[in-house]
Every structure is written in C-alpha cells, then in structure tokens.
Amino acid sequence: MGARLCRVVGVPIIGLMVAGCGQAVDGVAQPASVATAKPSSAVVAESTDCDHLTEVLGSLVSDRPYLTEAALPGSADPTCSWSKGPANVLSTLTASVKPQATDPVVIVEMRNGSNVIPDPRSTAVDGVVLDVVAMALLTPTHSIIVNAIDPSVSDETKLDVAFAIAKYLQD
C-alpha cells in the first residue's frame, strides 16, 4: 500500500476542510503534479497575534473596534474576531492564520479546482484562494482563513483581508 500524505486546513469555527493529497493511495498512482508536500524551513515568523493583524488591516477592520482573540482547542494559532459591539456577534469578521508548509506544486494543482476564486493577487503571493464557505488563502507558508457572519461584508472585503495578511507575512 502506497504512502498517503494529506494537508488539512481547518476552517475556524465552521470546521470545514480542504485537502491536497499526493502519491499512491492503495496502489493507485496519483498525478505527478500532486507530489508529496515537503515541509518548508521558510515558514515566516511574523507575528500573527490579533493586535498586530489589526494594525496590518487598518481600515479593513476599523469599523469593527471590538477585538476578540481566541485559540481553538489544541492550537496555539489565534483566531481574531472584529465586531461592531461587544454583544454584536452578527457583525463579526474573523481571520485565522496558521503557519503551514504547502508544496508550491500542490498549490498550482489546486488552482484547477472547482472551488477556486480567481484573483490575480494569488500569483503575487504564490497562493490559491478557495471558497469553502469562508475564504481560504493558501500560500507556501501559511493558511489564512477569513469569514464573516455579517452579510454586509462582501467576498471582495474578505479577499482584501486575506491578501493584506499574506502581503504582511511576505514583507
């Protein structure tokens, strides 16, 4: 039986998953372009705590001054939630950044998927955006998940948040 390697990205709060898998599975060869993801020593060490991300996002979250930082059980990576009021859950915009090495070959292959959001900024960060109820931006070094309960937050705003974080992590 062949080895199976899967990258799993948890979407905070809603628990959806995106997987990119490679190599042989039960003796059936997978496409060569979906090769085994290799850990990267290039994972960026920029701060992803919520105070830093609030500064990075500036006007994208300035209308939501109430910030909550929480980590999911078993994770040290924070999920940041910005809302318009302390009890106004429906105005919440969330972002979670997780250091995660993803082979660039896998990212290129993922761009052919049916749930890909075509955005020219993806190539600038060597990433891919997947619509999995939330917006999931995968780069070679991070998984960035952005979601909003507030229906007034457009997909474009969610993408702006994800790409602002990705750019910060690249600089």
C-alpha angles and dihedrals in degrees: 000000000000126000118265123205121185130181110213122195116194116212107221117244096000098054099217119154137217118193134190111190134184146182128036120332115198090339095309111122117231122215113285090233088066094062126164112292111240124212111252127220087202096080104138119242098208114138114265098182114131097251090057092045090050089056091047093049095045110160092016089073103018091105088059104060097167109091126190123183120196137158123219115240110282094016132101092193113102127231110213120209122190119190140170093242141010093254097030100103092160090066093057125132114187134195130183126187121195125181104236130160111223121178110245089227089060091049091052090051091048089058087073092061125114095238096054119127107216108225123156090219089069093076091049089062095034088243147119130227118220125191104220096155084286123051110260117194111191119193129173089266108028148031111220117190121189126181139160132202088196108092090207089069105092126215086246090059091049089051091048089054093048094048093045089056092046092050090049090052091050096049 
